[in-house]
Amino acid sequence: MRVVRTEDRTRPWLRCNRRARLALGAAALLAVVAAQPAAQAQVPATLNGAPIQVTPYALEPGVPDITIPAGTPTTTSGDTDTGTGTGSGDSGGASSGDPLNTLLSQSWGATAVSEAEALGLNPSALAATCVVESGCQNVTGSSGAQGAFQMYPGAYQEGLQTALAADPALASQIVQGSAGMNDPATEAVAAAGYLMQAGQNLQAAGVSSPTVLDARGYYNFGPSYGSQLALADTDEPIANVLSGMSQSALTENGISPGETVGAWRAAVSAKIGNTANQPITA
């Protein structure tokens, strides 16, 4: 015998009402889903600019970690430096103007400026040096001077030691070993240290506030002639001041026979403009 519950016989509207409510709920749920934004698939994106580069590190026991800048230095020949200082100053490509702008236009220029400021050096003095030496180009001279600041290994090491003694924190920013001479930012540290030596030497010789022009003789011809050239009269033949150098060596350093100290100063000033009269310290 089939059993029929009383509620099923007497209240058929209840079953219909439940079905209706289920149908209405399903319809409402579909409406909500339809109102949601469509799922977005992943789409390729184009990078704006160069991709992020992985910076390699050179690890050597006993020395701090150092960052090796990416890229390979560009080297060309052409410098004829034979002076006893760091460079000839005869390969600069700039004439008058603001050497600091020339330095900052280089990819490593802002780093070099920061390094000079950390050492208390006038960044324009550092900029004027690379402008006169190479036009701030990373080149290799035929006589062995190297880099944007055209330094010999001996002067490079002296300058680097002076700079790191003044600010040991710079050690983490340089390329170690001889490769540093071809890294402009590292050589900038050495050049800044050598200019610091120039300032100290000139002050000891009686130049109370050495200028960029005063320091030029020290940087170009070394400690033996730096203070003598800064203190010489303008009418004195420069060959008399640089008496230990042959005329061929003077010629290779861009100094013509009979050239006076004043003419040499004017030639340097023509390359670096008003920077010549600025102090070398910040």
Beta strands, then each sheet from edge to edge (+ up, - down):
strand 1: 57-58
strand 2: 66-67
sheet 1: 1+ 2-
end
